[in-house]
Amino acid sequence: MTTPLPRGTRPNAARRLAGASLLRPTRSDRDDHALAVVLAAVAGAANAGGFFAVQQYTSHMTGYLAQLADALALANFWLAFLSCLAIAAFTAGAGFSTLLIVWARAHRSHHQYALPIAVQGGFQFCFSFGWIFTSEAGHLFSIACLCFIMGMQNATITKLSGARIRTTHATGMVTDIGIELGRAFYGLMRKGSGVRADRRKLGILLAQVGAFLLGGIIGALGYKALEFQFSVPLAVVMLGISVPHLLYDRPLPSGS
């Protein structure tokens, strides 16, 4: 049974999104899904805004793998290098996020999810200074930075939800929507078959895809208006749901 929290330690809405283990031994599905919607919107904004900033969609690893294959087939080694850089940065981000989470778990820290989210917010803030990187090397650094952030975010929500949610992987979300719609249509055609859509899951998936799309619109308009500074509001969101937890939540006393 979950140990009740001492008076005055119950997390508010912002801190509950990134809360974890020692303060709250189990997270609710509602918390996971709320966080997933927020992160999906941030991912959509960073992805679309990043395209205007660096002319690359930085969450689309399937596209980069396809681009790598085409580049190698056409002996376009510069494009192949760019694809490898993006894939490597995304992988490094996922690995770094996992490293932070595993380290926190090993040290019985209740900041295991808030910490990587805060780091992502810090990277988003750093990206707002991307206008200073006007050289080709700076352009590559900007692409790698955004891919690293995307990898961190995807790994964080994947670890947090037990691999049930991935916020930057729109292909998977749209596929799951198609599966649920297929189950719904079959249930309508074959009454009494027992096959039906999971309406709750479908609603969550639609909310995530909608958040990703809305975030993309905001990111595109934000970059048009603010250029690289559009990353500052994204950083504020990430830091806003993680820093309160890092600053104010404390582990329960030993023996509680």
TAGIDA-V919916 format. One record per residue. N is the residue number from 1. SS is DSSP state (h for helix, s for strand, l for the rest). NEAR is the number of other C-alpha atoms within 10 Angstrom. D_FIRST is the distance of its C-alpha to the first C-alpha in Angstrom with 2 decimals. Layout:
n=N ss=SS near=NEAR d_first=D_FIRST
n=N ss=SS near=NEAR d_first=D_FIRST
This chain:
n=1 ss=l near=4 d_first=0.00
n=2 ss=l near=8 d_first=3.79
n=3 ss=l near=11 d_first=6.34
n=4 ss=l near=12 d_first=9.04
n=5 ss=l near=14 d_first=12.29
n=6 ss=l near=11 d_first=15.27
n=7 ss=l near=6 d_first=18.04
n=8 ss=l near=6 d_first=20.32
n=9 ss=l near=14 d_first=18.13
n=10 ss=l near=14 d_first=16.87
n=11 ss=l near=18 d_first=18.68
n=12 ss=l near=11 d_first=21.68
n=13 ss=h near=11 d_first=22.67
n=14 ss=h near=15 d_first=24.52
n=15 ss=h near=21 d_first=21.97
n=16 ss=h near=21 d_first=19.14
n=17 ss=h near=24 d_first=21.28
n=18 ss=h near=29 d_first=21.27
n=19 ss=l near=28 d_first=17.96
n=20 ss=l near=20 d_first=15.82
n=21 ss=l near=17 d_first=13.57
n=22 ss=l near=19 d_first=13.24
n=23 ss=l near=22 d_first=13.29
n=24 ss=l near=19 d_first=11.23
n=25 ss=l near=12 d_first=9.43
n=26 ss=l near=11 d_first=10.17
n=27 ss=l near=16 d_first=13.36
n=28 ss=l near=11 d_first=14.29
n=29 ss=h near=10 d_first=17.41
n=30 ss=h near=11 d_first=19.14
n=31 ss=h near=15 d_first=18.94
n=32 ss=h near=18 d_first=20.22
n=33 ss=h near=21 d_first=22.99
n=34 ss=h near=16 d_first=24.05
n=35 ss=h near=21 d_first=24.39
n=36 ss=h near=28 d_first=26.23
n=37 ss=h near=21 d_first=28.70
n=38 ss=h near=19 d_first=29.44
n=39 ss=h near=26 d_first=29.97
n=40 ss=h near=30 d_first=32.05
n=41 ss=h near=28 d_first=34.29
n=42 ss=h near=29 d_first=34.73
n=43 ss=h near=29 d_first=35.50
n=44 ss=h near=28 d_first=38.04
n=45 ss=h near=28 d_first=39.68
n=46 ss=h near=32 d_first=39.89
n=47 ss=h near=26 d_first=41.20
n=48 ss=h near=27 d_first=43.86
n=49 ss=h near=29 d_first=44.83
n=50 ss=h near=28 d_first=44.96
n=51 ss=h near=17 d_first=47.43
n=52 ss=h near=18 d_first=49.78
n=53 ss=h near=22 d_first=49.34
n=54 ss=h near=17 d_first=49.78
n=55 ss=l near=12 d_first=50.87
n=56 ss=l near=18 d_first=47.96
n=57 ss=l near=22 d_first=44.78
n=58 ss=l near=30 d_first=42.28
n=59 ss=l near=28 d_first=39.26
n=60 ss=l near=19 d_first=41.34
n=61 ss=h near=19 d_first=41.13
n=62 ss=h near=12 d_first=42.50
n=63 ss=h near=13 d_first=45.53
n=64 ss=h near=22 d_first=45.98
n=65 ss=h near=16 d_first=45.91
n=66 ss=h near=11 d_first=48.50
n=67 ss=h near=17 d_first=50.50
n=68 ss=h near=21 d_first=50.45
n=69 ss=h near=14 d_first=51.81
n=70 ss=h near=14 d_first=54.53
n=71 ss=h near=18 d_first=55.45
n=72 ss=h near=14 d_first=55.85
n=73 ss=h near=11 d_first=57.89
n=74 ss=l near=11 d_first=60.14
n=75 ss=l near=11 d_first=60.28
n=76 ss=l near=12 d_first=58.98
n=77 ss=h near=13 d_first=57.44
n=78 ss=h near=11 d_first=56.67
n=79 ss=h near=17 d_first=54.51
n=80 ss=h near=20 d_first=52.94
n=81 ss=h near=14 d_first=52.13
n=82 ss=h near=18 d_first=50.60
n=83 ss=h near=21 d_first=48.37
n=84 ss=h near=16 d_first=47.30
n=85 ss=h near=18 d_first=46.58
n=86 ss=h near=27 d_first=44.30
n=87 ss=h near=24 d_first=42.41
n=88 ss=h near=16 d_first=42.13
n=89 ss=h near=24 d_first=40.89
n=90 ss=h near=28 d_first=38.23
n=91 ss=h near=19 d_first=37.10
n=92 ss=h near=18 d_first=37.17
n=93 ss=h near=27 d_first=35.04
n=94 ss=h near=22 d_first=32.39
n=95 ss=h near=17 d_first=32.59
n=96 ss=h near=18 d_first=32.41
n=97 ss=h near=29 d_first=29.33
n=98 ss=h near=20 d_first=27.59
n=99 ss=h near=14 d_first=28.89
n=100 ss=h near=18 d_first=27.37
n=101 ss=h near=24 d_first=23.92
n=102 ss=h near=16 d_first=24.02
n=103 ss=h near=13 d_first=25.44
n=104 ss=h near=17 d_first=22.71
n=105 ss=h near=16 d_first=19.99
n=106 ss=h near=10 d_first=22.07
n=107 ss=l near=10 d_first=22.29
n=108 ss=l near=13 d_first=18.60
n=109 ss=l near=19 d_first=19.86
n=110 ss=l near=25 d_first=17.96
n=111 ss=l near=27 d_first=21.36
n=112 ss=l near=28 d_first=21.37
n=113 ss=l near=28 d_first=22.24
n=114 ss=h near=25 d_first=23.90
n=115 ss=h near=23 d_first=26.33
n=116 ss=h near=26 d_first=27.95
n=117 ss=h near=28 d_first=28.17
n=118 ss=h near=24 d_first=29.94
n=119 ss=h near=21 d_first=32.25
n=120 ss=h near=26 d_first=33.14
n=121 ss=h near=26 d_first=34.00
n=122 ss=h near=18 d_first=36.20
n=123 ss=h near=17 d_first=37.99
n=124 ss=h near=25 d_first=38.58
n=125 ss=h near=22 d_first=40.15
n=126 ss=h near=17 d_first=42.33
n=127 ss=h near=25 d_first=43.44
n=128 ss=l near=19 d_first=44.86
n=129 ss=l near=15 d_first=47.59
n=130 ss=h near=21 d_first=48.49
n=131 ss=h near=14 d_first=51.90
n=132 ss=h near=11 d_first=53.08
n=133 ss=l near=14 d_first=52.77
n=134 ss=l near=10 d_first=55.99
n=135 ss=l near=9 d_first=57.05
n=136 ss=h near=9 d_first=56.24
n=137 ss=h near=9 d_first=53.98
n=138 ss=h near=14 d_first=52.19
n=139 ss=h near=18 d_first=51.78
n=140 ss=h near=15 d_first=50.18
n=141 ss=h near=19 d_first=47.86
n=142 ss=h near=22 d_first=46.75
n=143 ss=h near=24 d_first=45.98
n=144 ss=h near=22 d_first=44.04
n=145 ss=h near=22 d_first=42.07
n=146 ss=h near=28 d_first=41.00
n=147 ss=h near=31 d_first=40.13
n=148 ss=h near=27 d_first=38.06
n=149 ss=h near=30 d_first=36.10
n=150 ss=h near=28 d_first=35.60
n=151 ss=h near=27 d_first=34.40
n=152 ss=h near=26 d_first=31.89
n=153 ss=h near=27 d_first=30.54
n=154 ss=h near=26 d_first=30.31
n=155 ss=h near=27 d_first=28.52
n=156 ss=h near=29 d_first=26.01
n=157 ss=h near=25 d_first=24.94
n=158 ss=h near=18 d_first=25.16
n=159 ss=h near=17 d_first=22.78
n=160 ss=h near=20 d_first=20.37
n=161 ss=l near=18 d_first=20.35
n=162 ss=l near=8 d_first=20.51
n=163 ss=l near=12 d_first=24.23
n=164 ss=l near=11 d_first=23.85
n=165 ss=l near=22 d_first=25.79
n=166 ss=l near=22 d_first=28.96
n=167 ss=l near=29 d_first=30.60
n=168 ss=l near=29 d_first=34.04
n=169 ss=l near=19 d_first=34.56
n=170 ss=h near=19 d_first=36.16
n=171 ss=h near=13 d_first=37.69
n=172 ss=h near=14 d_first=34.34
n=173 ss=h near=20 d_first=33.26
n=174 ss=h near=15 d_first=36.61
n=175 ss=h near=12 d_first=36.47
n=176 ss=h near=16 d_first=33.13
n=177 ss=h near=20 d_first=34.68
n=178 ss=h near=13 d_first=37.63
n=179 ss=h near=14 d_first=35.50
n=180 ss=h near=19 d_first=33.77
n=181 ss=h near=17 d_first=37.20
n=182 ss=h near=15 d_first=38.67
n=183 ss=h near=17 d_first=36.07
n=184 ss=h near=16 d_first=36.82
n=185 ss=h near=13 d_first=40.57
n=186 ss=h near=16 d_first=40.32
n=187 ss=h near=16 d_first=38.35
n=188 ss=h near=13 d_first=41.09
n=189 ss=h near=10 d_first=43.85
n=190 ss=l near=11 d_first=42.39
n=191 ss=l near=10 d_first=41.00
n=192 ss=l near=9 d_first=38.77
n=193 ss=l near=10 d_first=37.98
n=194 ss=l near=10 d_first=34.27
n=195 ss=l near=15 d_first=34.45
n=196 ss=l near=18 d_first=33.31
n=197 ss=l near=18 d_first=32.16
n=198 ss=l near=13 d_first=28.59
n=199 ss=h near=12 d_first=29.54
n=200 ss=h near=9 d_first=26.38
n=201 ss=h near=14 d_first=26.80
n=202 ss=h near=18 d_first=30.50
n=203 ss=h near=11 d_first=30.00
n=204 ss=h near=18 d_first=27.81
n=205 ss=h near=24 d_first=30.44
n=206 ss=h near=17 d_first=33.25
n=207 ss=h near=18 d_first=31.63
n=208 ss=h near=28 d_first=31.35
n=209 ss=h near=23 d_first=34.93
n=210 ss=h near=16 d_first=36.16
n=211 ss=h near=23 d_first=34.55
n=212 ss=h near=28 d_first=36.19
n=213 ss=h near=19 d_first=39.49
n=214 ss=h near=17 d_first=39.36
n=215 ss=h near=26 d_first=38.48
n=216 ss=h near=23 d_first=41.46
n=217 ss=h near=16 d_first=43.77
n=218 ss=h near=20 d_first=42.65
n=219 ss=h near=29 d_first=43.04
n=220 ss=h near=24 d_first=46.51
n=221 ss=h near=17 d_first=47.67
n=222 ss=h near=21 d_first=46.08
n=223 ss=h near=21 d_first=47.95
n=224 ss=h near=14 d_first=51.12
n=225 ss=h near=11 d_first=50.90
n=226 ss=h near=14 d_first=49.43
n=227 ss=h near=20 d_first=49.95
n=228 ss=h near=23 d_first=47.73
n=229 ss=h near=19 d_first=46.37
n=230 ss=h near=26 d_first=44.38
n=231 ss=h near=27 d_first=41.66
n=232 ss=h near=19 d_first=41.07
n=233 ss=h near=16 d_first=39.23
n=234 ss=h near=25 d_first=37.08
n=235 ss=h near=23 d_first=36.30
n=236 ss=h near=17 d_first=35.44
n=237 ss=h near=16 d_first=32.88
n=238 ss=h near=25 d_first=31.21
n=239 ss=h near=23 d_first=31.34
n=240 ss=h near=16 d_first=30.25
n=241 ss=l near=23 d_first=26.84
n=242 ss=l near=27 d_first=26.28
n=243 ss=h near=22 d_first=28.14
n=244 ss=h near=19 d_first=26.33
n=245 ss=h near=26 d_first=23.06
n=246 ss=h near=20 d_first=25.03
n=247 ss=h near=10 d_first=26.71
n=248 ss=h near=10 d_first=24.27
n=249 ss=l near=18 d_first=20.66
n=250 ss=l near=14 d_first=19.82
n=251 ss=l near=16 d_first=17.15
n=252 ss=l near=16 d_first=14.99
n=253 ss=l near=8 d_first=16.94
n=254 ss=l near=5 d_first=16.59
n=255 ss=l near=4 d_first=14.37
n=256 ss=l near=9 d_first=12.30
